[in-house]
Amino acid sequence: MARPDKLKLGTFVYTFGFNPAAWRHPDVDVNGANRIDHLLNVAKMSEAAKFDFMFLADSPAAAIGDPEALSRSPTKMNRFEPLSLISALSVLTERIGFVATASTSFYEPFNLARIFASIDHLSGGRACWNVVTSDHDETGYNYNFDGLPPHSWRYERGAEFVDVVFGLWDSYEPDALILDKASGLYYDKDKLHTLNHKGTHFQVRGPLNIAASPQGRPVIAQAGGSEPGMELAARTAEIVFSLASSLERNKAFAENVKGRMAKFGRQTSDLKMMPGVVINVGETKAEAQAKVNFLIDNLHPDVGRWMLGEFLETDLSGAALDEPFPMERLPAEPKGSKALFEELTDYIRKGHTLGHLIRHYAEKSTGNGITGTPTEIADFMEEWFEAGAADGFILMCPTLPASLADFIRLVVPELRRRGLFRDDYEGSTLRENLGLSLPANRYAAARQPG
Ligand SMILES: Cc1cc2nc3c(=O)[nH]c(=O)nc-3n(C[C@H](O)[C@H](O)[C@H](O)COP(=O)(O)O)c2cc1C
């Protein structure tokens, strides 16, 4: 029986596209990293196609590694800070949502609560925070640490961090503002609340000095698939970004996370599992493959080694491309994302050459990518959606705007023909369009009889 709901779509944004060689694509504006028009164009294309949101991955650090490789790959070396960017994009668009990544390991809760609440007002209720605890040493070096803090500490701090932010976002009850010039009353003092949080990592008095959000509170996304990651997602997340490499692995992950929600009093309909997928589409399979080949042929071998090494937390400089992956260089235990590490190491242990692995990752990320015709792409999405492995997809476009334009022109009409994707937005806020319930304000809820 077909699902009654429709799948959700988001545009994953690395400035020029997911593929590290994307900036060399003829359609790419090489100045796009420091001028708003390129990413505004991507936002407007996604909005015109009725996508749910634009997804900004991020890490508060320049990458560290082979200088030759980094000088050839702008992805992590020159990009906008995401909250600044979505503030600007949100006032230049009307309906598209904005998911910005911010780390609980290197921010203070009061700052982040205030920034996201402000962007939610600026955008009329289209802001979403992608909660991460960070995943590379280079971030820790910028925040008084000698590398990435331990996984357990990051999640302990992260869980408390999210609770404090939720508490601050509840400071003003939804109807606290009175705004009565005649009586001179601006807000109802009984509907503004002080948090007085004292915990292991934070001491935050509050209240937050901005009124309640137009969508109750900004939407919460989360990326991180380890045991504490799944607990945090089940307790707090409304969108989960995953990179599991197959339908079966995504389905198991979705069931694992959603299966934990009841104990937190949450409905599974309030969590959208959205795998990231790399899609290369063409009128014919050959045309789609030619687009992949162009990027792979323009991917400098040093950049390929750095890209894979960065994902696996190791340095692959000088490793032979026609030899199997140098397993001795693989760390015993990842510092960053356990989920991501596990996804790729299973594939690496199959004995492929390094050259093959670089090509595989550049074309398909951890493996959940597809190169093909519009019908093949729609079949792929319909199968994962109907199987419950995905409630939607985050499109990791190899190049921007070209791959996004291809998907919108070739695949969206097919998804609509099958009744799988919306023809128009359901509402004006991100929460309404995602079909998420409005979270109750804890103080207003406490007033309710019974
Ligand atoms: C699909 C996915 C995407 C991620 N994206 C980011 C990101 O953009 N920025 C970042 O700092 N960390 C990112 N992370 C890692 C998170 O910081 C995560 O909290 C941390 O690495 C722990 O991950 P784990 O729960 O999988 O062990 C991502 C993780 C996953 C699984």
The ligand as an SDF file (V2000), in Angstrom:
LIG
                    3D

 31 33  0  0  0  0  0  0  0  0999 V2000
   25.6480   12.0990    7.8770 C   0  0  0  0  0  0  0  0  0  0  0  0
   26.5380   12.8910    8.7920 C   0  0  0  0  0  0  0  0  0  0  0  0
   26.8450   14.2080    8.4680 C   0  0  0  0  0  0  0  0  0  0  0  0
   27.6440   14.9630    9.3210 C   0  0  0  0  0  0  0  0  0  0  0  0
   27.8960   16.2670    9.0110 N   0  0  0  0  0  0  0  0  0  0  0  0
   28.6780   16.9940    9.8350 C   0  0  0  0  0  0  0  0  0  0  0  0
   28.9660   18.3680    9.5480 C   0  0  0  0  0  0  0  0  0  0  0  0
   28.5220   18.9450    8.5760 O   0  0  0  0  0  0  0  0  0  0  0  0
   29.7720   19.0350   10.4140 N   0  0  0  0  0  0  0  0  0  0  0  0
   30.2940   18.4420   11.5370 C   0  0  0  0  0  0  0  0  0  0  0  0
   30.9890   19.1130   12.2920 O   0  0  0  0  0  0  0  0  0  0  0  0
   30.0250   17.1440   11.8400 N   0  0  0  0  0  0  0  0  0  0  0  0
   29.2470   16.4180   11.0100 C   0  0  0  0  0  0  0  0  0  0  0  0
   28.9770   15.1110   11.3190 N   0  0  0  0  0  0  0  0  0  0  0  0
   29.5470   14.4980   12.4990 C   0  0  0  0  0  0  0  0  0  0  0  0
   28.8740   14.9960   13.7740 C   0  0  0  0  0  0  0  0  0  0  0  0
   29.6330   16.0310   14.2500 O   0  0  0  0  0  0  0  0  0  0  0  0
   28.7250   13.9700   14.8650 C   0  0  0  0  0  0  0  0  0  0  0  0
   28.1320   14.6180   15.9490 O   0  0  0  0  0  0  0  0  0  0  0  0
   29.9620   13.3750   15.4280 C   0  0  0  0  0  0  0  0  0  0  0  0
   30.9080   13.1800   14.5120 O   0  0  0  0  0  0  0  0  0  0  0  0
   29.6460   12.0560   16.0610 C   0  0  0  0  0  0  0  0  0  0  0  0
   29.1080   11.2350   15.1030 O   0  0  0  0  0  0  0  0  0  0  0  0
   28.6440    9.7770   15.4400 P   0  0  0  0  0  0  0  0  0  0  0  0
   27.4560    9.9030   16.3550 O   0  0  0  0  0  0  0  0  0  0  0  0
   28.3000    9.2160   14.1150 O   0  0  0  0  0  0  0  0  0  0  0  0
   29.7820    9.0780   16.1250 O   0  0  0  0  0  0  0  0  0  0  0  0
   28.1640   14.3610   10.4960 C   0  0  0  0  0  0  0  0  0  0  0  0
   27.8490   13.0410   10.8260 C   0  0  0  0  0  0  0  0  0  0  0  0
   27.0340   12.3030    9.9860 C   0  0  0  0  0  0  0  0  0  0  0  0
   26.6820   10.8880   10.3650 C   0  0  0  0  0  0  0  0  0  0  0  0
  1  2  1  0
  2  3  1  0
  2 30  2  0
  3  4  2  0
  4  5  1  0
  4 28  1  0
  5  6  2  0
  6  7  1  0
  6 13  1  0
  7  8  2  0
  7  9  1  0
  9 10  1  0
 10 11  2  0
 10 12  1  0
 12 13  2  0
 13 14  1  0
 14 15  1  0
 14 28  1  0
 15 16  1  0
 16 17  1  0
 16 18  1  0
 18 19  1  0
 18 20  1  0
 20 21  1  0
 20 22  1  0
 22 23  1  0
 23 24  1  0
 24 25  2  0
 24 26  1  0
 24 27  1  0
 28 29  2  0
 29 30  1  0
 30 31  1  0
M  END
$$$$
